[in-house]
């Protein structure tokens, strides 16, 4: 059924390529973000569920 709708769209064969590029770029960006993340941020996030309300947060830096 959808095959007939897609046949009428000009340059429809580019859509799967664009989707793959967006998908690959997102996960590549996530990998890069994980590699450049500070260890102190990872430790802070790891201990967050165990931290009580009266303990102060050390820093507000989320990335570098």
C-alpha positions as CSV (number, residue, x, y, z in Angstrom):
1,X,0.0,0.0,0.0
2,X,2.7,2.5,1.0
3,X,4.8,1.5,-2.0
4,X,2.5,3.4,-4.3
5,X,2.6,6.5,-2.2
6,X,6.4,6.4,-2.1
7,X,6.7,6.0,-5.8
8,X,5.1,9.4,-6.3
9,X,7.7,11.2,-4.1
10,X,10.6,12.7,-6.0
11,X,14.1,11.6,-4.8
12,X,12.6,9.2,-2.1
13,X,15.7,7.0,-2.2
14,X,17.7,9.7,-0.3
15,X,15.5,9.4,2.8
16,X,17.1,6.1,4.1
17,X,20.6,7.6,3.6
18,X,19.7,10.7,5.5
19,X,18.2,8.6,8.3
20,X,21.4,6.5,8.5
21,X,23.6,9.6,8.6
22,X,21.5,11.1,11.4
23,X,21.6,7.9,13.4
24,X,25.3,7.4,12.9
25,X,26.1,11.0,13.8
26,X,24.1,10.9,17.0
27,X,25.8,7.8,18.3
28,X,29.2,9.0,17.2
29,X,28.6,12.3,19.1
30,X,27.6,10.3,22.2
31,X,30.8,8.3,22.0
32,X,32.9,11.4,21.7
33,X,31.0,13.0,24.6
34,X,31.7,10.0,26.8
35,X,35.4,10.0,25.9
36,X,35.9,13.7,26.7
37,X,33.8,13.7,29.9
38,X,35.6,14.5,33.1
39,X,36.0,11.7,35.6
40,X,34.9,14.0,38.4
41,X,31.5,14.5,36.6
42,X,31.1,10.7,36.2
43,X,31.9,10.2,39.9
44,X,29.4,12.9,40.9
45,X,26.6,11.3,38.8
46,X,27.5,7.9,40.1
47,X,27.2,9.0,43.7
48,X,24.1,11.2,43.2
49,X,21.5,8.6,44.2
50,X,23.4,7.9,47.4
51,X,23.9,11.6,48.3
52,X,21.8,13.0,51.1
53,X,19.9,16.3,50.7
54,X,22.1,18.3,53.2
55,X,25.4,17.5,51.3
56,X,26.5,20.4,49.0
57,X,27.2,19.8,45.4
58,X,30.8,20.3,44.5
59,X,30.5,21.8,41.1
60,X,28.0,22.8,38.4
61,X,30.2,21.9,35.5
62,X,28.5,19.3,33.3
63,X,31.0,18.9,30.4
64,X,34.6,19.8,30.5
